[in-house]
Amino acid sequence: MRAYKGLLFPITIIMMELLLITMLITAMTKAQDHHYETKLSELRREVDSTLHIQKDRSKIFYTFLVSDPVLMRLLSESVDADFTQQRLNRELIHKQVTDLYKQMRVYTVRQFHFHTIHAESFLRIHKPKKYGDSLIGVRHSIEQVNKTKKAIHGFEEGRIYNGFRNVYPLSYEGRHIGSVEISFAFEAIQSQLESIFTSNYRFIVSKAVVDEKVFDDMRTDHYISSTLSDDFYFERKLQARTRKHDGKMAPVIAKINGDLKGIIKTELQQYRPFYKIISIDANDYLVRYIPVHNIQGGNVAYIVSYTEDDSPVAMFDYISYFILINLFLLVIFVLAKYLKNNREYEFIQEILDTQDHIVVVTDGNEVKMTNQMFLDFFDVESRGQFLKTARCICDKFLPNDAFFHLGKIAQRETWVKELSKMDETRRIVAMMDQRSHQIRVFSVFIRPLTSIDYDVLTFSDITQISEESRLNAHRAMHDELTGISNRASLNTIIKAEIEDLRKREKSSGILMFDIDHFKHINDTYGHLAGDYVLITLTKEVSKLLRRSNDSFGRWGGEEFMIILPDTYSEKMQLIAEKIRIRIEGIQFSDMGKVTCSFGATLIQDDDTMETLTRRLDGLLYQAKSSGRNTTVTG
């Protein structure tokens, strides 16, 4: 009995050690699982944000297309045309959009494709000799757009390429005439991701899907077997680009793929997000896989990310360290109470300081913890120094309507909750970098700590993406030479005026004018002189338009248009004459005076874009026939 009692204490210690080690292993396993699951979620957000940018780009190009009356008329005529007329129209359309496609290629658009109302290929701008094939059963997105008359966005396989599709309906004078696709290859997504984040990316697509849909003569030209799995293809075109970008990582990725091939076969077949940690040349690497589903929800592809593993210290090291500590259990027990809070704080702070983004722990009112990136950005030495000027990071959000700020909510204390309700892609704020004094734009990720009612906020700098999107939108709607609105922008404004006419008591006036004998100016003095006339005229006319809702734009060549909302006929004529006289008074050193002819009209209840522009063209023609330098209204 005594022998058993003598064993009781060491057995208890051993059991406690085993229990503590088991608990530690479980905790570390959960912590690592959570860390890597968060990494998987980060990859999904990175991809989703990039896809959102590409979708916005496609909308800009789509706006160009539908605002081109010549293009839309040719597409409309092709619906009921015979084979000969369709072939002629196809050639005319190809010429009409060639320059636009060159601009699309700059922004990595790969597929630019027009389809008929019967879901047949009418014109592939990227492969103009391939047309007439039925896409029914191959391109679900096109069938649905023709059926619902609504745009569809998502990944989908094709007869030549797979891609991230943006398919839009087309109509002309209220009649559905087909659809158009403006789509991006993974190359565009890969390039955008690698310009912002530190990972390397791959895209693999199911062999079964490609073999079923892609033209036989195109398959070997565009696809090779993936080194990751015999069940997936890799795009040939991406090989050269990935080799150039990967640099020193290229042989590492080749080794990773070779070691993982076969191991991940079952997981790939399940089409679920997963990750693998693999050691190459004594370095650990994190490989993340997120599935790509097509527009119909089918399992078709994966996006793969390769990066060095930045997880906390390996679990084995923690266990060894724990066992060592337990050899000095009595000493540690005495010191633990004193050191516990301080050490936990230092450990958490060390983790926060390793982050490449601004990280803030807050109770919704006051900043509780920060990392080094936060201190650097606001140019302060410590959290205490920051709190002398502001209690909350929300006080630093700049009041810009394009982003979230305190002016958009009723109560300051609820800003984190209000931001949490928003879609993750819309959680955008702007703040001033106190070192460079430049405005930076951030995407905000929120992680609640429910046990202590705090939130961890991560601010990722997306200034470059935001600025690029804004510049693209501006370029799409403004004339390159003069800087005023272009034809696409004017079309949008006029259509809105026509639609809103019945809601207002006053009509809107439209002025169309062009420069008299402009061809003579170009032929005599050269095109640079002609450009100088256009720029000078634009500046002078802009000075005369004082109302914020007046719109001035270049219709094309030497033709301009002014939209005057809520304007009666007499006032419209006065404005036209005022502008005409001001133009006539401009003195050019070589050319002398320049005059313009004006056509002016009010928008009518039954007007369409076509009837309105036809009427303006007629009035302008009358002004020219009347001797020029005059205004004709009607």
C-alpha positions as CSV (number, residue, x, y, z in Angstrom):
1,M,0.0,0.0,0.0
2,R,2.8,2.4,0.9
3,A,4.6,1.5,-2.4
4,Y,1.5,2.6,-4.3
5,K,1.3,5.8,-2.3
6,G,5.0,6.5,-3.1
7,L,4.2,6.2,-6.8
8,L,1.2,8.4,-6.5
9,F,3.1,11.8,-6.7
10,P,5.4,10.9,-9.8
11,I,2.4,9.3,-11.5
12,T,0.4,12.4,-10.9
13,I,3.2,14.6,-12.2
14,I,3.6,12.4,-15.3
15,M,-0.2,12.4,-16.0
16,M,-0.2,16.2,-15.6
17,E,2.7,16.5,-17.9
18,L,1.0,14.3,-20.5
19,L,-2.2,16.2,-20.1
20,L,-0.5,19.5,-20.5
21,I,1.5,18.3,-23.6
22,T,-1.7,16.9,-25.1
23,M,-3.5,20.2,-24.5
24,L,-0.5,22.1,-26.0
25,I,-0.5,19.9,-29.1
26,T,-4.2,20.4,-29.5
27,A,-3.9,24.1,-29.0
28,M,-1.0,24.4,-31.4
29,T,-2.8,22.3,-34.0
30,K,-5.8,24.5,-33.8
31,A,-3.7,27.6,-33.9
32,Q,-1.9,26.4,-37.0
33,D,-5.1,25.2,-38.7
34,H,-6.6,28.7,-38.0
35,H,-3.5,30.4,-39.3
36,Y,-3.5,28.5,-42.6
37,E,-7.3,28.7,-43.0
38,T,-6.9,32.5,-42.6
39,K,-4.2,32.3,-45.3
40,L,-6.7,30.5,-47.6
41,S,-9.3,33.2,-46.9
42,E,-6.7,35.9,-47.7
43,L,-6.0,34.2,-51.1
44,R,-9.7,34.2,-51.9
45,R,-10.0,37.9,-51.0
46,E,-6.9,38.7,-53.1
47,V,-8.4,36.9,-56.1
48,D,-11.9,38.3,-55.6
49,S,-10.6,41.9,-55.4
50,T,-8.6,41.4,-58.6
51,L,-11.5,39.9,-60.4
52,H,-13.7,42.9,-59.3
53,I,-11.1,45.3,-60.9
54,Q,-11.2,43.3,-64.1
55,K,-15.0,43.4,-64.2
56,D,-14.9,47.2,-63.7
57,R,-12.5,47.4,-66.7
58,S,-14.9,45.3,-68.9
59,K,-17.8,47.7,-68.0
60,I,-15.8,50.6,-69.2
61,F,-15.1,49.0,-72.6
62,Y,-18.7,47.8,-72.8
63,T,-19.8,51.5,-72.4
64,F,-17.6,52.4,-75.3
65,L,-19.3,49.7,-77.5
66,V,-23.0,50.5,-76.8
67,S,-22.3,54.3,-77.2
68,D,-21.1,53.8,-80.8
69,P,-24.2,54.2,-83.0
70,V,-22.4,53.0,-86.1
71,L,-21.3,49.7,-84.5
72,M,-24.7,49.1,-82.9
73,R,-26.5,49.7,-86.3
74,L,-24.2,47.2,-88.1
75,L,-24.8,44.6,-85.4
76,S,-28.6,45.2,-85.6
77,E,-28.6,44.9,-89.4
78,S,-26.7,41.6,-89.2
79,V,-29.5,39.9,-87.2
80,D,-31.8,39.4,-90.2
81,A,-29.2,39.7,-93.0
82,D,-28.2,37.0,-95.5
83,F,-24.8,35.4,-95.5
84,T,-23.2,37.8,-97.9
85,Q,-24.4,40.9,-96.0
86,Q,-23.4,39.3,-92.7
87,R,-19.9,38.8,-94.0
88,L,-19.7,42.4,-95.2
89,N,-20.9,43.6,-91.8
90,R,-18.5,41.4,-90.0
91,E,-15.6,43.0,-91.9
92,L,-16.9,46.5,-91.2
93,I,-17.4,45.8,-87.5
94,H,-13.9,44.3,-87.3
95,K,-12.4,47.5,-88.7
96,Q,-14.7,49.6,-86.4
97,V,-13.4,48.0,-83.2
98,T,-9.8,47.3,-84.1
99,D,-8.4,50.3,-82.3
100,L,-10.6,49.6,-79.2
101,Y,-9.3,46.0,-79.1
102,K,-5.7,47.3,-79.2
103,Q,-6.6,49.4,-76.1
104,M,-8.2,46.3,-74.5
105,R,-5.0,44.3,-75.1
106,V,-3.1,46.9,-73.1
107,Y,-5.3,46.0,-70.2
108,T,-4.9,42.3,-70.8
109,V,-8.3,41.6,-72.3
110,R,-8.0,38.3,-74.3
111,Q,-11.4,37.4,-75.6
112,F,-13.5,40.1,-77.4
113,H,-16.4,38.2,-79.0
114,F,-19.8,39.1,-80.5
115,H,-22.6,36.5,-80.5
116,T,-25.9,36.3,-82.3
117,I,-29.3,36.0,-80.6
118,H,-29.2,32.3,-81.4
119,A,-25.9,31.9,-79.4
120,E,-23.7,31.5,-82.4
121,S,-20.3,33.0,-82.8
122,F,-20.7,36.1,-85.0
123,L,-17.2,37.6,-84.7
124,R,-14.2,36.7,-82.5
125,I,-12.0,39.8,-82.6
126,H,-9.2,37.8,-81.1
127,K,-9.7,35.0,-83.8
128,P,-11.7,36.7,-86.6
129,K,-11.5,33.7,-89.0
130,K,-13.3,31.4,-86.4
131,Y,-17.0,32.2,-86.6
132,G,-20.4,30.7,-87.2
133,D,-20.1,27.8,-84.7
134,S,-22.9,27.2,-82.3
135,L,-22.1,27.8,-78.7
136,I,-25.3,26.1,-77.3
137,G,-24.2,23.5,-74.8
138,V,-20.7,25.0,-74.7
139,R,-21.2,28.6,-73.4
140,H,-24.0,28.6,-70.8
141,S,-23.3,32.3,-70.1
142,I,-24.2,33.4,-73.6
143,E,-27.4,31.3,-73.6
144,Q,-28.5,32.9,-70.3
145,V,-27.7,36.5,-71.4
146,N,-29.8,36.0,-74.5
147,K,-32.5,34.6,-72.4
148,T,-32.5,37.1,-69.5
149,K,-31.0,40.2,-71.2
150,K,-28.8,40.6,-68.1
151,A,-25.0,40.6,-67.8
152,I,-23.2,37.6,-66.4
153,H,-19.7,37.5,-64.8
154,G,-17.6,34.5,-63.9
155,F,-15.2,31.8,-65.1
156,E,-16.2,29.7,-68.1
157,E,-14.6,27.4,-70.6
158,G,-14.7,28.1,-74.3
159,R,-14.1,26.6,-77.7
160,I,-10.6,28.2,-77.9
161,Y,-9.7,29.6,-74.5
162,N,-11.0,29.4,-71.0
163,G,-11.3,32.7,-69.2
164,F,-12.9,35.0,-66.6
165,R,-15.9,36.1,-68.6
166,N,-18.0,39.3,-68.7
167,V,-20.9,38.7,-71.1
168,Y,-23.2,41.7,-71.7
169,P,-26.6,41.9,-73.7
170,L,-26.7,44.2,-76.7
171,S,-29.8,46.0,-77.9
172,Y,-30.5,48.6,-80.6
173,E,-33.6,50.9,-80.4
174,G,-35.2,48.6,-77.9
175,R,-34.5,45.4,-79.8
176,H,-32.3,42.6,-78.5
177,I,-29.6,41.9,-81.1
178,G,-27.2,39.5,-79.3
179,S,-24.4,39.7,-76.8
180,V,-20.7,40.6,-76.4
181,E,-18.0,39.1,-74.3
182,I,-15.0,41.0,-72.9
183,S,-13.0,38.5,-70.9
184,F,-9.6,38.1,-69.3
185,A,-7.2,35.2,-69.1
186,F,-5.6,34.1,-65.8
187,E,-2.5,36.0,-67.1
188,A,-4.3,39.3,-66.3
189,I,-5.3,38.1,-62.8
190,Q,-1.8,36.7,-62.2
191,S,-0.1,39.9,-63.3
192,Q,-2.3,42.0,-61.0
193,L,-1.8,39.7,-58.0
194,E,2.0,39.5,-58.4
195,S,2.3,43.3,-58.7
196,I,0.7,43.7,-55.2
197,F,1.4,40.5,-53.2
198,T,4.6,38.5,-52.6
199,S,3.3,35.1,-53.7
200,N,3.8,33.2,-57.0
201,Y,0.6,32.0,-58.7
202,R,-0.5,29.2,-61.1
203,F,-3.7,28.3,-62.8
204,I,-4.6,24.7,-63.7
205,V,-7.8,23.6,-65.5
206,S,-9.5,20.2,-65.6
207,K,-8.4,18.1,-68.6
208,A,-11.9,16.6,-68.9
209,V,-13.4,20.1,-69.3
210,V,-10.9,21.3,-71.8
211,D,-11.0,18.0,-73.9
212,E,-14.8,18.3,-74.1
213,K,-15.1,21.9,-75.2
214,V,-11.9,23.2,-76.9
215,F,-11.5,22.8,-80.6
216,D,-9.2,19.8,-81.3
217,D,-6.8,21.8,-83.4
218,M,-6.5,24.4,-80.6
219,R,-6.0,22.1,-77.7
220,T,-2.3,21.2,-78.3
221,D,-1.5,24.8,-79.3
222,H,-2.7,26.3,-76.0
223,Y,-2.5,23.6,-73.3
224,I,0.1,21.3,-71.8
225,S,-0.2,18.8,-68.9
226,S,0.3,20.3,-65.5
227,T,3.3,19.1,-63.5
228,L,1.0,19.1,-60.4
229,S,-1.4,16.5,-61.7
230,D,-2.1,14.4,-64.8
231,D,-5.8,15.4,-64.5
232,F,-5.2,19.1,-65.2
233,Y,-3.8,21.3,-67.9
234,F,-1.5,24.4,-67.7
235,E,-1.8,27.2,-70.3
236,R,1.3,27.3,-72.7
237,K,1.1,31.1,-73.0
238,L,1.7,31.5,-69.2
239,Q,5.0,29.4,-69.3
240,A,7.3,32.2,-70.5
241,R,5.7,34.8,-68.3
242,T,5.9,32.6,-65.1
243,R,9.6,31.7,-65.8
244,K,10.5,35.3,-66.2
245,H,8.6,36.4,-63.0
246,D,9.5,33.4,-60.8
247,G,13.3,33.9,-61.0
248,K,14.9,32.0,-58.2
249,M,11.5,30.5,-57.2
250,A,11.2,28.7,-60.6
251,P,13.3,25.6,-59.6
252,V,11.7,25.6,-56.1
253,I,8.2,25.5,-57.6
254,A,9.3,22.7,-59.9
255,K,10.5,20.7,-57.0
256,I,7.3,21.4,-55.0
257,N,5.1,20.2,-57.8
258,G,7.2,17.1,-58.3
259,D,7.0,16.2,-54.6
260,L,3.3,17.0,-54.3
261,K,2.2,15.2,-57.5
262,G,0.2,12.1,-56.4
263,I,0.0,13.2,-52.8
264,I,-2.7,15.7,-53.6
265,K,-4.6,13.8,-56.2
266,T,-7.6,12.9,-54.0
267,E,-7.8,16.5,-52.6
268,L,-7.8,18.0,-56.1
269,Q,-10.7,15.8,-57.1
270,Q,-12.8,17.1,-54.2
271,Y,-12.6,20.8,-55.4
272,R,-12.3,22.3,-51.9
273,P,-9.8,24.9,-50.6
274,F,-6.8,23.2,-49.1
275,Y,-3.1,23.9,-48.3
276,K,0.1,22.0,-48.0
277,I,3.3,22.8,-46.1
278,I,6.4,21.4,-47.8
279,S,10.1,21.6,-47.1
280,I,12.6,22.3,-49.9
281,D,16.3,22.7,-49.2
282,A,15.7,23.3,-45.5
283,N,13.1,26.0,-46.2
284,D,9.3,25.6,-45.6
285,Y,6.8,26.7,-48.2
286,L,3.1,27.2,-48.1
287,V,1.1,26.0,-51.1
288,R,-2.5,27.1,-51.2
289,Y,-5.2,25.8,-53.5
290,I,-8.6,27.5,-54.1
291,P,-11.1,25.9,-56.5
292,V,-12.5,27.9,-59.4
293,H,-16.2,27.1,-60.2
294,N,-17.6,28.0,-63.5
295,I,-20.8,30.1,-64.1
296,Q,-23.0,27.0,-63.7
297,G,-21.3,26.1,-60.4
298,G,-19.3,23.2,-61.9
299,N,-15.8,22.2,-60.6
300,V,-13.3,23.2,-63.3
301,A,-10.0,24.6,-62.1
302,Y,-7.7,25.7,-59.3
303,I,-5.7,28.8,-58.5
304,V,-2.5,27.8,-56.8
305,S,-0.3,30.1,-54.7
306,Y,3.3,29.5,-53.6
307,T,5.0,31.4,-50.9
308,E,7.5,31.0,-48.1
309,D,5.8,29.8,-44.9
310,D,5.5,32.7,-42.5
311,S,3.7,30.7,-39.8
312,P,4.7,30.9,-36.1
313,V,7.4,28.7,-34.7
314,A,6.9,25.0,-35.6
315,M,4.8,22.9,-33.2
316,F,7.7,20.6,-32.3
317,D,9.7,23.5,-31.1
318,Y,6.9,24.6,-28.8
319,I,6.6,21.1,-27.4
320,S,10.3,20.8,-26.8
321,Y,10.3,24.2,-25.2
322,F,7.4,23.3,-23.0
323,I,9.0,20.1,-21.8
324,L,12.2,21.9,-20.9
325,I,10.2,24.5,-18.9
326,N,8.4,21.7,-17.0
327,L,11.8,20.4,-15.8
328,F,12.0,23.6,-13.8
329,L,8.3,23.5,-12.9
330,L,8.6,24.8,-9.4
331,V,10.8,27.8,-10.4
332,I,8.5,28.7,-13.3
333,F,5.4,28.4,-11.1
334,V,6.8,31.1,-8.8
335,L,7.7,33.4,-11.6
336,A,4.8,32.7,-13.9
337,K,2.2,34.9,-12.1
338,Y,4.5,37.9,-12.3
339,L,5.6,37.4,-15.9
340,K,2.4,36.1,-17.5
341,N,0.7,39.3,-18.6
342,N,3.9,41.0,-19.7
343,R,5.2,38.0,-21.8
344,E,1.8,37.4,-23.5
345,Y,1.7,41.1,-24.5
346,E,5.2,41.0,-25.9
347,F,4.5,37.8,-27.8
348,I,1.4,39.3,-29.4
349,Q,3.2,42.5,-30.1
350,E,6.0,40.6,-31.8
351,I,3.5,38.8,-34.1
352,L,1.8,42.1,-34.9
353,D,5.1,43.8,-35.8
354,T,5.8,41.1,-38.4
355,Q,2.8,42.1,-40.5
356,D,3.3,44.0,-43.7
357,H,-0.1,45.8,-43.2
358,I,-1.3,48.3,-40.6
359,V,-2.9,46.3,-37.8
360,V,-5.1,47.9,-35.0
361,V,-6.8,46.3,-32.0
362,T,-9.7,48.5,-31.0
363,D,-12.8,48.5,-28.8
364,G,-14.5,50.7,-31.5
365,N,-13.5,53.9,-29.7
366,E,-9.9,53.8,-28.6
367,V,-6.8,52.2,-30.2
368,K,-5.7,49.4,-27.7
369,M,-2.8,47.8,-29.6
370,T,-1.0,48.6,-32.9
371,N,2.0,47.4,-34.9
372,Q,5.1,49.0,-36.2
373,M,3.6,49.7,-39.6
374,F,0.9,51.8,-37.8
375,L,3.5,53.8,-35.9
376,D,5.6,54.4,-39.1
377,F,2.5,55.5,-41.1
378,F,1.4,58.1,-38.6
379,D,5.0,59.0,-37.8
380,V,4.7,58.5,-34.0
381,E,7.1,56.8,-31.6
382,S,4.3,55.0,-29.6
383,R,0.6,54.3,-29.2
384,G,0.6,56.9,-26.4
385,Q,1.9,59.6,-28.7
386,F,-0.8,58.8,-31.2
387,L,-3.5,59.0,-28.5
388,K,-2.4,62.6,-27.8
389,T,-3.8,63.7,-31.2
390,A,-6.6,61.1,-31.8
391,R,-8.3,58.4,-29.7
392,C,-9.5,56.3,-32.7
393,I,-8.0,55.5,-36.1
394,C,-11.4,56.3,-37.5
395,D,-10.6,60.0,-36.8
396,K,-7.9,59.7,-39.5
397,F,-10.3,58.6,-42.2
398,L,-10.4,61.3,-44.9
399,P,-14.0,62.6,-45.7
400,N,-14.1,61.5,-49.4
401,D,-17.4,60.3,-50.8
402,A,-15.7,57.5,-52.7
403,F,-14.7,55.8,-49.4
404,F,-16.0,55.1,-46.0
405,H,-15.6,57.8,-43.3
406,L,-17.4,59.0,-40.1
407,G,-19.6,61.5,-42.0
408,K,-21.5,58.5,-43.5
409,I,-22.7,57.2,-40.1
410,A,-24.9,58.6,-37.3
411,Q,-22.9,57.6,-34.3
412,R,-19.1,57.5,-34.2
413,E,-19.0,54.6,-31.8
414,T,-20.6,52.2,-34.3
415,W,-18.1,52.7,-37.1
416,V,-16.7,49.2,-36.9
417,K,-20.2,47.6,-36.9
418,E,-21.2,49.7,-39.9
419,L,-18.0,48.8,-41.8
420,S,-18.6,45.1,-41.0
421,K,-22.0,45.2,-42.6
422,M,-20.5,46.3,-45.9
423,D,-19.3,43.8,-48.6
424,E,-15.6,43.1,-48.1
425,T,-14.7,44.6,-51.5
426,R,-16.3,47.9,-50.4
427,R,-14.6,48.3,-47.1
428,I,-12.3,51.0,-48.4
429,V,-10.9,54.0,-46.5
430,A,-8.4,56.8,-47.3
431,M,-5.8,58.2,-44.8
432,M,-2.8,60.6,-45.0
433,D,0.7,59.1,-44.8
434,Q,2.3,61.4,-42.2
435,R,5.8,60.7,-43.6
436,S,5.3,61.4,-47.3
437,H,2.1,63.5,-46.8
438,Q,0.4,61.5,-49.6
439,I,-3.1,60.1,-49.5
440,R,-3.2,56.3,-49.4
441,V,-6.2,54.0,-49.9
442,F,-6.7,50.9,-47.8
443,S,-8.9,47.8,-47.9
444,V,-10.1,46.9,-44.3
445,F,-10.3,43.3,-43.0
446,I,-12.1,42.9,-39.7
447,R,-11.7,40.1,-37.2
448,P,-13.8,40.2,-34.0
449,L,-12.4,39.0,-30.7
450,T,-15.7,38.1,-29.0
451,S,-14.2,37.0,-25.7
452,I,-13.1,40.6,-24.9
453,D,-15.3,42.5,-27.2
454,Y,-12.4,43.9,-29.3
455,D,-11.8,43.9,-33.0
456,V,-8.6,43.3,-35.0
457,L,-8.5,45.5,-38.1
458,T,-6.0,45.0,-40.9
459,F,-5.5,47.9,-43.4
460,S,-4.0,46.7,-46.7
461,D,-2.7,49.4,-49.0
462,I,-4.5,49.3,-52.4
463,T,-3.7,52.8,-53.5
464,Q,-2.2,51.6,-56.8
465,I,-5.3,49.6,-57.7
466,S,-7.7,52.3,-56.7
467,E,-5.8,55.0,-58.7
468,E,-5.6,52.8,-61.8
469,S,-9.3,52.1,-61.7
470,R,-10.1,55.9,-61.3
471,L,-7.7,56.8,-64.2
472,N,-9.2,54.2,-66.5
473,A,-12.7,55.4,-65.8
474,H,-11.7,59.1,-66.5
475,R,-9.9,58.1,-69.7
476,A,-12.9,56.2,-70.9
477,M,-15.2,59.2,-70.7
478,H,-12.9,62.2,-71.7
479,D,-11.3,63.4,-74.9
480,E,-7.6,62.8,-75.0
481,L,-6.7,66.1,-76.8
482,T,-8.9,68.7,-75.1
483,G,-9.7,67.0,-71.8
484,I,-13.4,67.6,-72.0
485,S,-16.1,64.9,-72.2
486,N,-15.9,62.6,-75.2
487,R,-18.7,61.1,-77.4
488,A,-19.3,58.2,-75.1
489,S,-19.8,60.5,-72.1
490,L,-22.1,62.8,-74.1
491,N,-24.2,59.9,-75.2
492,T,-24.7,58.8,-71.6
493,I,-25.6,62.3,-70.4
494,I,-28.1,62.9,-73.3
495,K,-29.8,59.5,-72.8
496,A,-30.2,60.4,-69.1
497,E,-31.7,63.8,-70.1
498,I,-34.2,62.1,-72.5
499,E,-35.3,59.6,-69.8
500,D,-35.7,62.3,-67.1
501,L,-37.5,64.8,-69.3
502,R,-41.0,63.9,-68.0
503,K,-39.9,64.3,-64.4
504,R,-39.1,68.0,-64.8
505,E,-41.1,71.0,-65.8
506,K,-38.4,72.5,-68.0
507,S,-36.8,70.9,-71.0
508,S,-33.1,70.7,-71.8
509,G,-31.3,72.4,-74.6
510,I,-28.7,70.9,-76.9
511,L,-26.2,72.9,-78.9
512,M,-24.1,71.3,-81.7
513,F,-21.4,73.4,-83.4
514,D,-18.4,72.8,-85.6
515,I,-15.5,75.0,-86.8
516,D,-16.0,76.5,-90.2
517,H,-13.4,75.5,-92.9
518,F,-11.5,73.4,-90.4
519,K,-10.1,71.2,-93.2
520,H,-8.6,74.4,-94.7
521,I,-6.8,75.1,-91.4
522,N,-5.3,71.6,-91.3
523,D,-4.3,71.6,-94.9
524,T,-2.8,75.1,-94.8
525,Y,-1.2,75.4,-91.4
526,G,-0.8,71.7,-90.4
527,H,-2.5,69.4,-87.9
528,L,-0.6,70.8,-85.0
529,A,-2.2,74.2,-85.7
530,G,-5.6,72.5,-86.0
531,D,-5.0,70.9,-82.6
532,Y,-4.1,74.3,-81.1
533,V,-7.4,75.8,-82.4
534,L,-9.4,72.9,-80.9
535,I,-7.6,73.3,-77.5
536,T,-7.9,77.1,-77.4
537,L,-11.6,77.0,-78.4
538,T,-12.3,74.5,-75.7
539,K,-10.7,76.6,-73.0
540,E,-12.6,79.8,-74.1
541,V,-16.0,78.0,-74.3
542,S,-15.5,76.3,-70.9
543,K,-15.1,79.8,-69.3
544,L,-18.5,80.8,-70.5
545,L,-20.3,77.8,-69.0
546,R,-20.7,78.6,-65.4
547,R,-23.5,76.3,-64.3
548,S,-22.2,73.1,-62.7
549,N,-24.8,70.9,-64.5
550,D,-24.0,72.2,-68.0
551,S,-22.0,69.6,-70.0
552,F,-19.5,70.4,-72.8
553,G,-17.8,67.7,-74.9
554,R,-16.2,66.9,-78.2
555,W,-18.6,65.0,-80.4
556,G,-15.9,64.1,-82.9
557,G,-13.3,65.8,-85.1
558,E,-14.1,69.6,-85.1
559,E,-17.7,69.0,-83.8
560,F,-18.7,69.9,-80.3
561,M,-21.8,69.6,-78.2
562,I,-23.2,71.5,-75.2
563,I,-26.0,70.1,-73.0
564,L,-28.0,72.8,-71.1
565,P,-30.4,71.2,-68.5
566,D,-33.6,73.1,-67.5
567,T,-33.3,75.7,-70.3
568,Y,-36.0,77.4,-72.3
569,S,-35.6,78.2,-76.0
570,E,-34.8,81.9,-75.7
571,K,-32.1,81.4,-73.1
572,M,-30.6,78.6,-75.3
573,Q,-30.4,80.9,-78.3
574,L,-28.7,83.6,-76.1
575,I,-26.1,81.2,-74.9
576,A,-25.4,79.9,-78.4
577,E,-25.0,83.5,-79.7
578,K,-22.8,84.4,-76.7
579,I,-20.5,81.5,-77.4
580,R,-20.5,82.1,-81.2
581,I,-19.5,85.7,-80.8
582,R,-16.8,84.8,-78.2
583,I,-15.2,82.3,-80.6
584,E,-15.3,84.8,-83.5
585,G,-13.4,87.3,-81.2
586,I,-10.4,84.9,-80.6
587,Q,-7.3,86.1,-82.5
588,F,-4.9,83.5,-83.8
589,S,-1.5,84.9,-84.8
590,D,-1.2,83.0,-88.1
591,M,-4.8,82.1,-89.0
592,G,-6.6,85.3,-87.8
593,K,-10.2,84.6,-86.9
594,V,-12.0,81.3,-86.6
595,T,-15.8,81.0,-86.8
596,C,-18.3,78.3,-85.9
597,S,-21.8,77.3,-87.1
598,F,-24.4,76.3,-84.5
599,G,-27.5,74.1,-84.5
600,A,-29.7,74.4,-81.4
601,T,-32.8,72.5,-80.2
602,L,-34.8,71.5,-77.2
603,I,-35.2,67.8,-76.3
604,Q,-38.8,66.7,-77.1
605,D,-41.0,64.1,-75.3
606,D,-40.8,61.6,-78.1
607,D,-37.1,62.1,-78.8
608,T,-34.6,59.2,-79.1
609,M,-30.9,59.5,-79.4
610,E,-31.2,59.0,-83.1
611,T,-34.0,61.5,-83.8
612,L,-32.2,64.1,-81.6
613,T,-28.8,63.8,-83.3
614,R,-30.5,63.7,-86.8
615,R,-32.3,66.9,-86.0
616,L,-29.2,68.6,-84.8
617,D,-27.3,67.5,-87.9
618,G,-30.0,69.1,-90.0
619,L,-29.9,72.4,-88.1
620,L,-26.1,72.5,-88.4
621,Y,-26.4,71.8,-92.1
622,Q,-28.8,74.8,-92.4
623,A,-26.3,77.0,-90.6
624,K,-23.6,76.0,-93.0
625,S,-25.8,76.5,-96.0
626,S,-26.8,80.0,-94.7
627,G,-23.2,81.2,-95.0
628,R,-21.7,79.8,-91.8
629,N,-20.9,81.7,-88.5
630,T,-24.6,81.7,-87.5
631,T,-27.1,79.8,-85.3
632,V,-30.1,77.9,-86.5
633,T,-32.7,76.7,-84.0
634,G,-35.5,74.2,-84.5
